[in-house]
Amino acid sequence: MKNKYILFPALALILSIFLYSCDKTAVQIIDVPVSGAQLKYFNFGVNAPVVNFYANDTKVSAALSATGAESSTAGTAYGAVFPAINSYSVIPAGTYNFKGQRPSTATADPLLAISTLNTAVQDGKNYSLYLSGIYNTTAKTVESFIVEDVLPPVDTSGGYVRFVHAISNANPFDFVIKNTTTGVETVIATNIAYKSASNFVKVPFGIYELYCRYPNNPANIISRNGTSTVSVIKSNTYTFSIRGDITVVSTTAANRPFIDNTPNR
C-alpha cells in the first residue's frame, strides 16, 4: 500500500507555486516518501474553539481560501483531526513552538494561541500532537502534548492498534478490544495515564468492540459497542484515543467521554 503525505509550501516552494496556480484550496498529495517529520494534529480540548495549527509562524493545517484569507470555520474543530485519514503533514525536522491558534477571521479572539508546545521533531519520525483537557474559558487556554507514532512495518496478516489517553480528569486506563465474531478479548494496553500512549499491538483483522477500564476493575468506563464497533483491516494501523470530560454521563453530549478511531496508515 502506498503511503500518502501532505506537502506544505515551506518544504517545497516550487511545487507550492504550481499548486497555487492550479487550485488555491487544494492540498498536494504525493505517493513517495518525503524527508522531514510527519505529524497529525488533534483538537481534543473539550469545549475548545476552532483552531489552525502552526509550527512557529508557519500554518501547518487546513487550506487557503480562494482569496488567500483564512476562513473562521475551516480550521480544526473539537473532535477533529488533521489530516484525517491515512496521512500525515510534513515539516522539516527541528525544534518548533507548536500552536493551536484561532483563525485571523474569527469573530472571537482572532489569532489568539489557545495552546503552545515547544518541542523538537526528528527527520523520518511520525508524531501526533493533541490539544487536550478542558478549555479554560477565563484564561482562554487548553493543554497540549505530543507522542511519537512508532509505526510498525506493513503486515498483510493483521492490523495494528494502540491507545492514547487525552482525558485530563480521568485516571489511568486499561484498553481492551473484543472481537465481535469470536468473542475473544485482547488487552492492548494497561495503566495508560493522561498524555500517554501505548505501543502498537498486532491483532487479527475483524470487527471489534472497544473498552476502557480502570486497572483491576472489570467495569467498562468508556465503550464503543453496538452500532459503534470499529473495523480493523489487515495492513492498516489505527490509533484509538479517548477525549471528553469523564464526569459527563450523557450518551449524546459532545463533551462526553468518547473513544476516537483515527487510521494512521
Backbone torsions as a table, in degrees:
resi	resn	phi	psi	omega
1	MET	NA	138.8	-179.5
2	LYS	-79.4	139.8	173.0
3	ASN	-82.8	143.2	176.8
4	LYS	-109.5	137.3	179.1
5	TYR	-129.5	145.1	176.6
6	ILE	-101.6	125.8	-173.2
7	LEU	-105.8	125.7	-177.7
8	PHE	-101.2	157.1	-177.0
9	PRO	-55.5	-35.3	-178.3
10	ALA	-62.6	-20.7	-177.8
11	LEU	-94.6	-25.5	-177.4
12	ALA	-153.2	91.8	-173.0
13	LEU	-66.0	-37.9	-177.0
14	ILE	-63.8	-45.4	179.6
15	LEU	-66.1	-33.4	-179.7
16	SER	-67.2	-35.3	177.3
17	ILE	-64.8	-42.7	177.8
18	PHE	-63.0	-43.4	179.0
19	LEU	-61.0	-43.1	-179.0
20	TYR	-63.5	-37.5	-178.1
21	SER	-70.8	-23.9	-177.2
22	CYS	-92.4	-46.3	-175.6
23	ASP	-157.9	109.9	-172.3
24	LYS	-71.0	-14.4	-178.9
25	THR	-105.9	1.9	-174.9
26	ALA	-79.9	160.6	172.6
27	VAL	-119.3	126.1	-176.5
28	GLN	-74.6	125.3	177.2
29	ILE	-117.8	128.4	179.3
30	ILE	-124.9	162.5	-172.1
31	ASP	-112.6	18.4	176.7
32	VAL	-123.0	150.6	-179.6
33	PRO	-58.8	144.6	-179.6
34	VAL	-119.7	135.1	177.5
35	SER	-67.3	137.8	179.1
36	GLY	137.7	-174.2	175.0
37	ALA	-98.8	139.8	-178.3
38	GLN	-108.3	132.2	-175.7
39	LEU	-132.6	149.7	166.5
40	LYS	-117.8	147.1	-175.5
41	TYR	-122.7	126.1	-176.2
42	PHE	-115.6	127.1	170.6
43	ASN	-97.9	85.7	-179.5
44	PHE	-111.1	21.4	174.7
45	GLY	-80.0	113.9	-175.4
46	VAL	-57.3	128.0	-179.3
47	ASN	68.6	8.7	178.3
48	ALA	-68.6	145.6	177.9
49	PRO	-77.0	174.8	174.3
50	VAL	-61.1	136.9	177.5
51	VAL	-135.4	161.7	162.0
52	ASN	-109.8	148.5	-179.3
53	PHE	-97.3	140.2	-179.5
54	TYR	-128.2	144.4	167.3
55	ALA	-109.5	108.3	-165.0
56	ASN	56.6	-119.3	-179.3
57	ASP	-107.2	14.2	179.4
58	THR	-100.9	123.8	178.8
59	LYS	-71.2	128.5	-175.4
60	VAL	-122.6	13.2	175.4
61	SER	-140.9	162.1	-179.8
62	ALA	67.6	-168.2	-174.9
63	ALA	-139.2	162.2	176.2
64	LEU	-74.1	150.7	171.4
65	SER	-81.7	176.6	-179.5
66	ALA	-64.3	-23.9	-179.7
67	THR	-96.0	-5.6	-177.0
68	GLY	88.1	-1.9	179.0
69	ALA	-94.8	150.6	178.2
70	GLU	-71.2	151.4	172.6
71	SER	-99.9	138.5	-178.5
72	SER	-71.4	-14.2	-177.2
73	THR	-113.4	-0.9	-173.7
74	ALA	-96.7	7.8	179.3
75	GLY	-83.4	-161.0	-179.0
76	THR	-98.2	113.1	-177.5
77	ALA	-85.2	170.4	177.4
78	TYR	-57.0	133.6	179.3
79	GLY	88.4	-4.2	-176.6
80	ALA	-103.0	162.9	-177.4
81	VAL	-132.8	143.0	174.3
82	PHE	-131.3	131.0	-16.0
83	PRO	-67.2	154.3	-168.0
84	ALA	-76.7	-44.8	-168.1
85	ILE	-133.6	128.1	166.3
86	ASN	54.3	29.6	-179.8
87	SER	-157.1	165.4	179.0
88	TYR	-132.5	153.6	167.4
89	SER	-83.9	154.7	-174.1
90	VAL	-122.7	130.7	174.8
91	ILE	-134.5	155.8	175.8
92	PRO	-60.8	146.5	176.5
93	ALA	-60.8	150.1	178.8
94	GLY	156.1	-175.2	176.9
95	THR	-100.4	130.3	-174.6
96	TYR	-131.6	154.5	164.9
97	ASN	-98.4	97.4	-180.0
98	PHE	-79.5	135.7	-176.6
99	LYS	-132.0	139.3	164.1
100	GLY	-96.9	109.3	-167.9
101	GLN	-122.8	137.5	178.1
102	ARG	-64.5	142.9	178.1
103	PRO	-58.6	150.5	-179.2
104	SER	-64.5	-24.0	-178.4
105	THR	-97.4	6.5	-179.2
106	ALA	-65.9	142.3	177.5
107	THR	-66.3	-41.1	180.0
108	ALA	-103.6	127.7	172.2
109	ASP	54.6	51.8	179.4
110	PRO	-59.0	136.4	177.6
111	LEU	67.3	8.1	177.7
112	LEU	-73.3	129.2	173.4
113	ALA	-85.2	112.1	-178.1
114	ILE	-87.2	-11.3	176.7
115	SER	-156.1	140.9	177.1
116	THR	-134.4	146.8	178.9
117	LEU	-147.3	117.0	179.7
118	ASN	-96.0	118.1	-177.4
119	THR	-158.5	161.6	178.8
120	ALA	-100.3	143.9	173.5
121	VAL	-123.9	143.5	-170.9
122	GLN	-108.7	153.1	-179.8
123	ASP	-61.3	134.5	176.1
124	GLY	80.7	1.3	-179.9
125	LYS	-107.4	155.7	179.4
126	ASN	-110.2	145.7	-177.4
127	TYR	-142.0	155.2	169.4
128	SER	-123.2	125.8	179.7
129	LEU	-109.2	127.1	-175.4
130	TYR	-115.8	130.7	155.0
131	LEU	-80.8	134.7	-171.0
132	SER	-147.3	177.3	-179.7
133	GLY	77.4	-155.0	-176.5
134	ILE	-118.4	127.9	-177.2
135	TYR	-61.2	127.9	178.0
136	ASN	-88.1	108.0	-174.2
137	THR	-71.9	-19.0	177.9
138	THR	-83.0	-52.6	179.1
139	ALA	-78.7	-17.0	-177.6
140	LYS	57.2	50.9	179.5
141	THR	-136.9	159.9	174.7
142	VAL	-144.8	156.3	-178.6
143	GLU	-76.5	168.3	175.4
144	SER	-154.4	158.8	175.5
145	PHE	-158.9	165.4	-179.2
146	ILE	-132.6	143.2	175.3
147	VAL	-129.3	147.5	175.5
148	GLU	-81.7	137.9	177.3
149	ASP	-99.9	95.2	-179.2
150	VAL	-85.4	86.6	-173.0
151	LEU	-72.9	133.1	178.1
152	PRO	-75.4	163.7	174.8
153	PRO	-60.5	151.6	176.4
154	VAL	-60.8	130.1	-175.5
155	ASP	-133.2	113.0	-176.5
156	THR	-77.5	-2.7	-179.2
157	SER	-94.3	-0.1	179.2
158	GLY	-178.7	-176.5	175.8
159	GLY	-116.4	168.0	179.4
160	TYR	-122.4	140.1	179.9
161	VAL	-135.2	154.0	173.2
162	ARG	-145.7	173.5	-175.2
163	PHE	-127.3	135.2	175.5
164	VAL	-125.7	132.7	-177.1
165	HIS	-101.2	112.4	-179.2
166	ALA	-125.1	23.6	176.7
167	ILE	-104.0	112.0	-170.3
168	SER	-70.0	-28.0	-176.0
169	ASN	-104.7	26.7	176.0
170	ALA	-116.6	148.7	175.7
171	ASN	-72.3	170.0	174.6
172	PRO	-56.9	149.2	-176.7
173	PHE	-123.3	151.0	158.3
174	ASP	-91.4	145.6	179.7
175	PHE	-119.3	126.5	-173.3
176	VAL	-129.0	138.0	172.7
177	ILE	-117.3	148.2	-178.1
178	LYS	-128.2	121.0	178.2
179	ASN	-70.0	123.7	-175.1
180	THR	-73.2	-16.1	178.6
181	THR	-88.9	-48.2	-176.4
182	THR	-91.1	-20.3	-175.3
183	GLY	76.4	5.0	-177.9
184	VAL	-78.3	130.2	174.8
185	GLU	-95.8	140.0	177.0
186	THR	-125.9	125.8	176.1
187	VAL	-82.9	113.0	-178.3
188	ILE	-83.2	-37.5	-175.6
189	ALA	-154.0	151.0	178.6
190	THR	-127.3	139.7	171.3
191	ASN	55.4	46.3	179.5
192	ILE	-86.1	120.9	-176.1
193	ALA	-88.1	166.9	175.1
194	TYR	-54.5	137.7	-178.5
195	LYS	69.6	24.3	179.1
196	SER	-126.0	159.9	179.7
197	ALA	-132.6	149.3	174.0
198	SER	-87.5	173.3	170.3
199	ASN	-76.4	162.9	173.5
200	PHE	-76.1	137.6	-178.0
201	VAL	-123.4	134.3	179.2
202	LYS	-78.2	134.0	177.2
203	VAL	-135.6	155.4	175.2
204	PRO	-62.6	145.9	177.1
205	PHE	-67.8	146.9	-177.0
206	GLY	164.0	-169.3	179.1
207	ILE	-107.3	133.7	-171.9
208	TYR	-130.3	145.4	162.7
209	GLU	-89.1	150.5	-177.5
210	LEU	-121.2	137.5	-178.4
211	TYR	-139.4	136.8	169.6
212	CYS	-108.6	125.9	-179.0
213	ARG	-130.5	146.5	173.1
214	TYR	-72.2	144.4	-178.6
215	PRO	-53.1	137.2	178.5
216	ASN	62.8	26.2	178.8
217	ASN	-137.5	120.5	-175.8
218	PRO	-77.3	-6.7	-177.1
219	ALA	-70.2	138.5	175.8
220	ASN	-83.9	116.4	-178.0
221	ILE	-89.0	-42.0	175.8
222	ILE	-130.6	135.7	-174.3
223	SER	-136.2	150.3	163.1
224	ARG	-129.8	106.8	-179.9
225	ASN	-148.8	-168.5	-178.8
226	GLY	61.1	-119.6	-179.2
227	THR	-85.2	-1.2	-177.0
228	SER	-110.0	21.4	175.2
229	THR	-63.1	163.7	-178.1
230	VAL	-123.8	151.1	177.7
231	SER	-100.0	133.1	172.1
232	VAL	-108.3	116.3	-175.4
233	ILE	-101.1	139.2	-179.3
234	LYS	-59.9	146.5	-177.3
235	SER	79.8	-10.4	-177.1
236	ASN	-97.6	162.3	-177.8
237	THR	-131.3	133.2	-172.7
238	TYR	-130.7	145.2	169.5
239	THR	-111.8	124.9	173.4
240	PHE	-104.1	110.4	-177.5
241	SER	-111.6	147.2	173.3
242	ILE	-106.5	141.5	177.7
243	ARG	-140.1	169.2	176.2
244	GLY	114.1	-169.3	-179.5
245	ASP	-113.3	116.4	-173.5
246	ILE	-65.1	-17.8	-179.0
247	THR	-82.8	-10.4	-178.5
248	VAL	-80.4	127.9	-177.9
249	VAL	-103.2	-9.7	178.2
250	SER	-62.3	145.3	176.9
251	THR	-94.4	0.1	-178.1
252	THR	-126.1	-15.2	-177.6
253	ALA	-61.5	143.8	-179.2
254	ALA	-62.2	-30.0	-176.6
255	ASN	-96.3	14.5	177.3
256	ARG	-68.2	157.9	172.8
257	PRO	-61.1	134.7	-171.5
258	PHE	-148.8	144.1	175.7
259	ILE	-102.2	114.1	-179.5
260	ASP	-89.7	144.1	177.7
261	ASN	-116.2	111.6	178.9
262	THR	-123.4	115.3	175.2
263	PRO	-68.5	130.1	175.4
264	ASN	-85.9	-33.2	-175.7
265	ARG	-158.5	NA	NA
